[in-house]
């Protein structure tokens, strides 16, 4: 049965996508703070384990009611869990040990929307009009300006390292996740869907977690680390993913992923408020470019039915 996305649905999708990026932007601040206390796979494992525990009491009845549908769609759910849960942030956390923040932000924020847009056109048959193309280009320009700090020399000296390839892999995984979520079976409620992929993704991370715990440095537990994992599990996982998935269904994968370009903009603002860093003219100009790009990409979009 088809449903029509009204203007109200689209506005709600935009609001939820922006809120999700605000929450996700704190991921980079938190992960930097605990980088020396815990390994990247362990951080990802505890994050998704926490998310699974948090969502369990709310989703269990839904899971029992939809267990048959979950089993019928296990292959699809496995791919979603692998791309969006087990691989995406784990790759980013691993990359943080090998490459610079400039390289991570440059690759992650510019490549994932491009990957997702191309895949949305190929696999979901989404239309690419002049507004979306122009908006995407302006968004990328804003991010490049922010990361390069307005210096062509920084961009010219950019090169790929081992860490850069990890970020690229994470960006590709998140793009795949965005495409797959668009095809979520309607019979599965959003809450149960998240519970299943959180749990499955955590299980997928378990072997790597055991290996890292065995051969890597021991985790240095502290109140700040526990608080960080709680924020990652509740905020960046449960709340942000739920909002993002609703936005994907309201706006489509091609348009929603463009909002990911707001993450480094919000991260810069958080760095000013929380870390005392100074905001520059480059931050302001790049932020304006990203916002303008998003407005153009979402302008004159025809309300279309989805399956």
C-alpha positions in Angstrom: 0.0 0.0 0.0 1.4 3.4 -1.0 1.6 6.4 1.3 2.0 10.0 0.4 4.6 12.2 2.0 3.0 15.6 2.7 4.8 18.8 3.3 4.5 18.3 7.0 6.2 15.0 6.7 9.0 16.6 4.7 9.5 19.4 7.3 9.5 16.8 10.1 12.1 14.8 8.2 14.3 17.9 7.8 14.0 18.7 11.5 14.8 15.2 12.6 17.8 14.9 10.2 19.2 18.2 11.6 18.7 17.0 15.2 20.4 13.7 14.4 23.5 15.5 13.1 23.6 17.7 16.2 23.7 14.6 18.4 26.2 12.8 16.1 28.5 15.8 16.0 29.3 15.1 19.7 30.6 11.7 18.7 33.9 13.2 17.5 34.3 15.3 20.6 33.7 12.3 22.9 35.8 9.8 20.9 38.8 12.2 21.0 38.5 12.5 24.8 38.6 8.8 25.4 41.0 7.8 22.6 43.8 6.8 25.0 41.5 5.0 27.4 39.9 2.4 25.1 40.5 0.6 21.8 38.4 1.5 18.8 36.7 -1.8 18.5 36.0 -1.9 22.2 34.5 1.6 22.0 32.2 0.5 19.2 31.3 -2.7 20.9 30.4 -1.1 24.3 28.5 1.7 22.4 26.2 -0.7 20.6 25.9 -3.0 23.6 24.7 -0.1 25.6 22.3 1.0 22.9 20.9 -2.6 22.7 20.4 -2.7 26.5 18.7 0.8 26.5 16.3 0.0 23.7 15.5 -3.6 24.8 12.7 -2.9 27.3 10.9 -0.6 24.8 11.3 -2.9 21.8 10.9 -6.4 23.2 7.1 -6.7 22.8 7.4 -5.4 19.2 10.1 -7.9 18.6 8.0 -10.8 19.9 5.0 -9.6 17.8 7.2 -9.3 14.6 9.6 -12.2 15.2 8.3 -14.1 12.2 8.9 -11.0 9.9 12.4 -10.6 11.4 13.3 -14.1 10.5 11.9 -13.8 7.0 14.0 -10.7 6.4 17.2 -11.9 8.2 19.5 -11.5 5.1 18.4 -7.9 4.7 18.7 -7.1 8.4 22.2 -8.7 8.4 23.4 -6.4 5.7 21.9 -3.4 7.4 23.6 -4.4 10.7 26.9 -5.0 9.1 27.0 -1.7 7.2 25.5 0.7 9.6 26.4 -0.8 13.0 29.4 -3.1 12.8 31.4 -1.3 10.2 30.5 2.4 10.0 31.7 3.9 13.3 34.2 1.1 13.9 36.1 2.2 10.8 36.0 5.8 11.9 37.3 4.9 15.4 40.1 2.8 13.9 41.0 5.6 11.5 41.5 8.0 14.4 44.6 6.1 15.4 46.3 6.5 12.0 45.2 9.7 10.3 44.7 13.4 11.0 41.3 15.0 11.9 41.5 17.0 8.7 41.8 13.9 6.5 39.0 12.2 8.5 36.6 15.1 8.1 37.5 15.7 4.5 36.9 12.1 3.4 34.0 11.2 5.7 31.9 14.3 5.1 32.3 14.6 1.4 32.5 11.0 0.2 29.5 9.4 2.0 26.9 11.8 0.5 28.4 11.3 -2.9 28.4 7.5 -2.5 24.8 7.5 -1.2 23.6 9.9 -3.9 25.1 7.8 -6.7 23.7 4.6 -5.2 20.3 6.2 -4.7 20.1 7.0 -8.4 21.3 3.6 -9.5 19.5 1.3 -7.1 16.5 3.3 -5.9 15.9 5.2 -9.2 15.8 8.5 -7.3 15.9 11.6 -9.6 18.8 13.9 -9.7 17.7 17.4 -10.7 19.7 20.6 -11.0 18.7 21.7 -7.4 20.1 18.5 -5.8 23.3 18.5 -7.9 23.9 22.2 -7.2 23.1 21.8 -3.5 25.5 18.9 -3.1 28.3 20.8 -4.8 27.8 23.8 -2.5 27.7 21.6 0.6 31.0 19.9 -0.4 32.5 23.4 -1.1 31.5 24.5 2.4 33.1 21.4 4.0 36.3 21.8 1.9 36.5 25.4 3.0 36.1 24.5 6.7 38.6 21.7 6.6 41.3 23.5 4.5 40.8 26.7 6.5 40.7 28.6 3.2 44.2 27.4 2.2 44.8 25.8 -1.1 48.1 24.6 0.1 46.5 22.3 2.7 44.3 20.8 0.0 47.2 20.4 -2.4 49.2 18.6 0.2 46.4 16.1 1.0 47.3 12.4 0.5 45.8 9.1 1.4 47.2 7.1 4.3 46.1 3.8 6.0 43.8 5.8 8.2 42.3 7.6 5.2 41.3 4.3 3.7 39.6 3.3 6.9 37.6 6.5 6.9 36.7 5.9 3.2 35.5 2.4 4.1 33.4 3.8 6.9 31.9 6.5 4.7 31.0 3.8 2.1 29.5 1.6 4.8 27.3 4.5 6.0 26.2 5.2 2.4 25.2 1.6 2.0 23.3 1.7 5.2 21.3 4.8 4.1 20.3 3.1 0.9 19.3 -0.2 2.7 17.2 1.6 5.3 15.1 3.2 2.6 14.0 -0.4 1.8 13.0 -1.3 5.3 10.0 -3.7 5.3 6.9 -1.7 6.5 5.9 -4.7 8.6 8.8 -4.0 10.9 8.3 -1.1 13.3 11.1 1.5 13.5 11.8 0.6 17.2 12.0 -3.1 16.6 14.1 -2.5 13.5 16.7 -0.6 15.5 16.7 -3.1 18.3 17.4 -6.0 15.8 20.2 -4.2 13.9 21.8 -2.9 17.2 21.8 -6.4 18.7 23.0 -8.1 15.4 25.7 -5.5 14.9 26.9 -6.0 18.5 27.1 -9.7 17.9 29.1 -9.1 14.7 31.6 -7.0 16.6 32.1 -9.6 19.4 34.9 -11.6 17.7 36.9 -8.5 16.9 36.2 -7.2 20.4 37.6 -10.4 22.0 40.7 -10.2 19.8 41.4 -6.6 20.7 40.8 -7.2 24.4 43.3 -10.1 24.2 46.1 -8.5 22.2 45.5 -4.7 22.8 46.0 -2.4 25.7 43.5 -2.9 28.6 40.6 -0.5 28.8 41.2 2.2 31.5 37.7 2.5 33.1 36.7 5.8 34.6 33.6 7.9 35.2 34.3 10.0 32.1 34.6 6.8 30.0 31.4 5.3 31.3 29.6 8.7 30.7 31.0 8.8 27.2 29.8 5.3 26.4 26.3 6.2 27.8 26.2 9.2 25.6 27.2 7.2 22.5 24.8 4.4 23.4 21.7 6.5 24.2 22.3 9.7 22.2 24.3 8.9 19.0 22.8 5.4 18.7 19.2 5.1 19.9 18.0 8.7 19.6 20.0 9.8 16.6 19.5 6.7 14.5 15.7 6.7 15.2 15.5 10.3 14.0 17.7 9.6 11.0 15.7 6.6 9.9 12.4 8.5 10.0 14.1 11.3 8.0 15.3 8.8 5.4 11.7 7.6 4.8 10.4 11.2 4.7 13.0 12.7 2.5 14.7 9.8 0.6 18.3 8.7 0.9 19.7 11.1 -1.6 18.5 14.2 0.2 18.8 13.0 3.8 22.5 12.2 3.5 23.2 15.8 2.5 22.4 16.8 6.1 25.5 14.8 7.2 27.5 17.8 6.0 26.2 19.7 9.0 28.1 17.4 11.4 31.5 19.2 11.1 29.8 22.5 11.3 28.1 21.6 14.6 31.3 20.0 15.8 33.1 23.3 15.3 30.4 25.1 17.3 30.6 22.5 20.1 34.4 22.9 20.1 33.9 26.6 20.8 31.4 26.0 23.5 32.9 23.0 25.2 36.6 23.2 24.4 37.0 26.9 24.3 38.3 27.0 20.7 37.9 30.2 18.8 35.4 30.5 15.9 36.8 32.1 12.8 35.4 33.8 9.7 36.1 30.5 7.8 33.7 28.7 10.2 31.0 31.2 9.6 31.3 31.2 5.8 31.6 27.4 5.5 28.5 27.0 7.8 26.5 29.4 5.6 27.6 27.5 2.5 26.5 24.2 3.9 23.1 25.5 5.0 22.5 27.2 1.7 23.5 24.0 -0.1 21.0 22.1 1.9 18.2 24.6 1.2 18.9 24.5 -2.5 19.1 20.6 -2.5 15.6 20.5 -0.8 14.1 23.3 -2.9 11.2 22.7 -5.3 11.1 19.0 -4.4 7.9 17.3 -5.7 6.0 15.3 -3.1 6.1 11.8 -4.3 4.6 8.5 -3.2 6.7 5.7 -1.8 6.0 2.0 -1.5 
